[in-house]
Amino acid sequence: MLEKLFWSVVGIAVLFATAGALLSYGAVLDGDTTGTLVSIGLVAEVPMLVLSVFVSRKKKRERRARYERMYPTSEAVWLVADRDAVRAARDAKGNAHAIRTLRKQAPGIPLAEAAKLVLFL
């Protein structure tokens, strides 16, 4: 529901800001009406930003909780992922390729956690 609300607010903010800018450029409306449309668009963006931060943090917490449930320890990651393949990728092509290999084998692992596991491999 929050995502639907978020995108509705985004649409309204973009609509008002764009309409105000276009109408003022074409001199279709007088300055007061155009300024009002732009102001409404800018005011609508503040709740959009607050809502986007809230939704982003909520999703990040959910992803982290799902990761911690799937892999409670680093050894649990290595039960799913092939340690030798990741080590071979690191030695042949570098850390970045090894991190990508690990994240393909163990989906849901955060980038920082994958980097830490590859470095201590």
C-alpha positions as protocol buffer text, in pm:
chain_id: "A"
residue {
  index: 1
  type: MET
  ca { x: 0 y: 0 z: 0 }
}
residue {
  index: 2
  type: LEU
  ca { x: 283 y: 238 z: 79 }
}
residue {
  index: 3
  type: GLU
  ca { x: 429 y: 184 z: -266 }
}
residue {
  index: 4
  type: LYS
  ca { x: 99 y: 273 z: -433 }
}
residue {
  index: 5
  type: LEU
  ca { x: 75 y: 586 z: -221 }
}
residue {
  index: 6
  type: PHE
  ca { x: 436 y: 671 z: -298 }
}
residue {
  index: 7
  type: TRP
  ca { x: 389 y: 647 z: -674 }
}
residue {
  index: 8
  type: SER
  ca { x: 65 y: 845 z: -656 }
}
residue {
  index: 9
  type: VAL
  ca { x: 243 y: 1128 z: -476 }
}
residue {
  index: 10
  type: VAL
  ca { x: 530 y: 1108 z: -726 }
}
residue {
  index: 11
  type: GLY
  ca { x: 286 y: 1140 z: -1014 }
}
residue {
  index: 12
  type: ILE
  ca { x: 108 y: 1438 z: -863 }
}
residue {
  index: 13
  type: ALA
  ca { x: 433 y: 1617 z: -782 }
}
residue {
  index: 14
  type: VAL
  ca { x: 574 y: 1563 z: -1128 }
}
residue {
  index: 15
  type: LEU
  ca { x: 247 y: 1667 z: -1290 }
}
residue {
  index: 16
  type: PHE
  ca { x: 224 y: 1997 z: -1101 }
}
residue {
  index: 17
  type: ALA
  ca { x: 590 y: 2084 z: -1138 }
}
residue {
  index: 18
  type: THR
  ca { x: 596 y: 1998 z: -1508 }
}
residue {
  index: 19
  type: ALA
  ca { x: 267 y: 2175 z: -1581 }
}
residue {
  index: 20
  type: GLY
  ca { x: 384 y: 2488 z: -1402 }
}
residue {
  index: 21
  type: ALA
  ca { x: 715 y: 2493 z: -1584 }
}
residue {
  index: 22
  type: LEU
  ca { x: 560 y: 2433 z: -1926 }
}
residue {
  index: 23
  type: LEU
  ca { x: 283 y: 2685 z: -1879 }
}
residue {
  index: 24
  type: SER
  ca { x: 520 y: 2953 z: -1756 }
}
residue {
  index: 25
  type: TYR
  ca { x: 752 y: 2891 z: -2049 }
}
residue {
  index: 26
  type: GLY
  ca { x: 469 y: 2926 z: -2297 }
}
residue {
  index: 27
  type: ALA
  ca { x: 333 y: 3230 z: -2112 }
}
residue {
  index: 28
  type: VAL
  ca { x: -12 y: 3072 z: -2115 }
}
residue {
  index: 29
  type: LEU
  ca { x: -83 y: 3167 z: -1756 }
}
residue {
  index: 30
  type: ASP
  ca { x: 0 y: 3474 z: -1558 }
}
residue {
  index: 31
  type: GLY
  ca { x: 285 y: 3461 z: -1309 }
}
residue {
  index: 32
  type: ASP
  ca { x: 69 y: 3407 z: -1001 }
}
residue {
  index: 33
  type: THR
  ca { x: -102 y: 3092 z: -1127 }
}
residue {
  index: 34
  type: THR
  ca { x: 220 y: 2945 z: -1257 }
}
residue {
  index: 35
  type: GLY
  ca { x: 396 y: 3016 z: -932 }
}
residue {
  index: 36
  type: THR
  ca { x: 112 y: 2847 z: -747 }
}
residue {
  index: 37
  type: LEU
  ca { x: 141 y: 2532 z: -961 }
}
residue {
  index: 38
  type: VAL
  ca { x: 516 y: 2516 z: -911 }
}
residue {
  index: 39
  type: SER
  ca { x: 474 y: 2572 z: -535 }
}
residue {
  index: 40
  type: ILE
  ca { x: 216 y: 2295 z: -512 }
}
residue {
  index: 41
  type: GLY
  ca { x: 452 y: 2066 z: -702 }
}
residue {
  index: 42
  type: LEU
  ca { x: 740 y: 2147 z: -469 }
}
residue {
  index: 43
  type: VAL
  ca { x: 523 y: 2106 z: -158 }
}
residue {
  index: 44
  type: ALA
  ca { x: 404 y: 1770 z: -289 }
}
residue {
  index: 45
  type: GLU
  ca { x: 765 y: 1657 z: -325 }
}
residue {
  index: 46
  type: VAL
  ca { x: 842 y: 1690 z: 47 }
}
residue {
  index: 47
  type: PRO
  ca { x: 602 y: 1412 z: 155 }
}
residue {
  index: 48
  type: MET
  ca { x: 723 y: 1209 z: -142 }
}
residue {
  index: 49
  type: LEU
  ca { x: 1081 y: 1233 z: -19 }
}
residue {
  index: 50
  type: VAL
  ca { x: 982 y: 1143 z: 337 }
}
residue {
  index: 51
  type: LEU
  ca { x: 778 y: 849 z: 213 }
}
residue {
  index: 52
  type: SER
  ca { x: 1057 y: 730 z: -15 }
}
residue {
  index: 53
  type: VAL
  ca { x: 1307 y: 732 z: 273 }
}
residue {
  index: 54
  type: PHE
  ca { x: 1061 y: 540 z: 488 }
}
residue {
  index: 55
  type: VAL
  ca { x: 992 y: 278 z: 218 }
}
residue {
  index: 56
  type: SER
  ca { x: 1361 y: 244 z: 135 }
}
residue {
  index: 57
  type: ARG
  ca { x: 1461 y: 184 z: 497 }
}
residue {
  index: 58
  type: LYS
  ca { x: 1176 y: -62 z: 547 }
}
residue {
  index: 59
  type: LYS
  ca { x: 1283 y: -264 z: 243 }
}
residue {
  index: 60
  type: LYS
  ca { x: 1646 y: -259 z: 356 }
}
residue {
  index: 61
  type: ARG
  ca { x: 1549 y: -391 z: 701 }
}
residue {
  index: 62
  type: GLU
  ca { x: 1336 y: -663 z: 540 }
}
residue {
  index: 63
  type: ARG
  ca { x: 1622 y: -771 z: 310 }
}
residue {
  index: 64
  type: ARG
  ca { x: 1864 y: -778 z: 603 }
}
residue {
  index: 65
  type: ALA
  ca { x: 1624 y: -983 z: 817 }
}
residue {
  index: 66
  type: ARG
  ca { x: 1567 y: -1229 z: 531 }
}
residue {
  index: 67
  type: TYR
  ca { x: 1944 y: -1264 z: 485 }
}
residue {
  index: 68
  type: GLU
  ca { x: 2000 y: -1326 z: 855 }
}
residue {
  index: 69
  type: ARG
  ca { x: 1727 y: -1593 z: 856 }
}
residue {
  index: 70
  type: MET
  ca { x: 1872 y: -1765 z: 550 }
}
residue {
  index: 71
  type: TYR
  ca { x: 2236 y: -1747 z: 658 }
}
residue {
  index: 72
  type: PRO
  ca { x: 2271 y: -1710 z: 1037 }
}
residue {
  index: 73
  type: THR
  ca { x: 2650 y: -1761 z: 1021 }
}
residue {
  index: 74
  type: SER
  ca { x: 2918 y: -1723 z: 757 }
}
residue {
  index: 75
  type: GLU
  ca { x: 2955 y: -2100 z: 747 }
}
residue {
  index: 76
  type: ALA
  ca { x: 2591 y: -2124 z: 641 }
}
residue {
  index: 77
  type: VAL
  ca { x: 2681 y: -1919 z: 333 }
}
residue {
  index: 78
  type: TRP
  ca { x: 2960 y: -2160 z: 247 }
}
residue {
  index: 79
  type: LEU
  ca { x: 2721 y: -2454 z: 277 }
}
residue {
  index: 80
  type: VAL
  ca { x: 2529 y: -2306 z: -17 }
}
residue {
  index: 81
  type: ALA
  ca { x: 2817 y: -2152 z: -212 }
}
residue {
  index: 82
  type: ASP
  ca { x: 3115 y: -2332 z: -364 }
}
residue {
  index: 83
  type: ARG
  ca { x: 3416 y: -2205 z: -173 }
}
residue {
  index: 84
  type: ASP
  ca { x: 3666 y: -2341 z: -426 }
}
residue {
  index: 85
  type: ALA
  ca { x: 3489 y: -2176 z: -721 }
}
residue {
  index: 86
  type: VAL
  ca { x: 3485 y: -1840 z: -542 }
}
residue {
  index: 87
  type: ARG
  ca { x: 3852 y: -1876 z: -449 }
}
residue {
  index: 88
  type: ALA
  ca { x: 3941 y: -1967 z: -809 }
}
residue {
  index: 89
  type: ALA
  ca { x: 3747 y: -1665 z: -939 }
}
residue {
  index: 90
  type: ARG
  ca { x: 3925 y: -1439 z: -690 }
}
residue {
  index: 91
  type: ASP
  ca { x: 4268 y: -1570 z: -786 }
}
residue {
  index: 92
  type: ALA
  ca { x: 4201 y: -1559 z: -1162 }
}
residue {
  index: 93
  type: LYS
  ca { x: 3996 y: -1243 z: -1208 }
}
residue {
  index: 94
  type: GLY
  ca { x: 4008 y: -1050 z: -882 }
}
residue {
  index: 95
  type: ASN
  ca { x: 3786 y: -970 z: -586 }
}
residue {
  index: 96
  type: ALA
  ca { x: 3503 y: -809 z: -783 }
}
residue {
  index: 97
  type: HIS
  ca { x: 3448 y: -1118 z: -995 }
}
residue {
  index: 98
  type: ALA
  ca { x: 3467 y: -1340 z: -687 }
}
residue {
  index: 99
  type: ILE
  ca { x: 3206 y: -1128 z: -510 }
}
residue {
  index: 100
  type: ARG
  ca { x: 2974 y: -1154 z: -812 }
}
residue {
  index: 101
  type: THR
  ca { x: 3028 y: -1531 z: -818 }
}
residue {
  index: 102
  type: LEU
  ca { x: 2946 y: -1560 z: -448 }
}
residue {
  index: 103
  type: ARG
  ca { x: 2634 y: -1346 z: -479 }
}
residue {
  index: 104
  type: LYS
  ca { x: 2510 y: -1559 z: -771 }
}
residue {
  index: 105
  type: GLN
  ca { x: 2558 y: -1876 z: -566 }
}
residue {
  index: 106
  type: ALA
  ca { x: 2412 y: -1733 z: -244 }
}
residue {
  index: 107
  type: PRO
  ca { x: 2129 y: -1497 z: -344 }
}
residue {
  index: 108
  type: GLY
  ca { x: 2025 y: -1237 z: -94 }
}
residue {
  index: 109
  type: ILE
  ca { x: 2368 y: -1183 z: 55 }
}
residue {
  index: 110
  type: PRO
  ca { x: 2446 y: -811 z: 96 }
}
residue {
  index: 111
  type: LEU
  ca { x: 2736 y: -669 z: -102 }
}
residue {
  index: 112
  type: ALA
  ca { x: 2936 y: -571 z: 207 }
}
residue {
  index: 113
  type: GLU
  ca { x: 2894 y: -916 z: 359 }
}
residue {
  index: 114
  type: ALA
  ca { x: 2998 y: -1085 z: 33 }
}
residue {
  index: 115
  type: ALA
  ca { x: 3306 y: -862 z: 12 }
}
residue {
  index: 116
  type: LYS
  ca { x: 3401 y: -948 z: 370 }
}
residue {
  index: 117
  type: LEU
  ca { x: 3362 y: -1322 z: 307 }
}
residue {
  index: 118
  type: VAL
  ca { x: 3572 y: -1306 z: -11 }
}
residue {
  index: 119
  type: LEU
  ca { x: 3847 y: -1110 z: 164 }
}
residue {
  index: 120
  type: PHE
  ca { x: 3869 y: -1362 z: 449 }
}
residue {
  index: 121
  type: LEU
  ca { x: 3855 y: -1661 z: 214 }
}
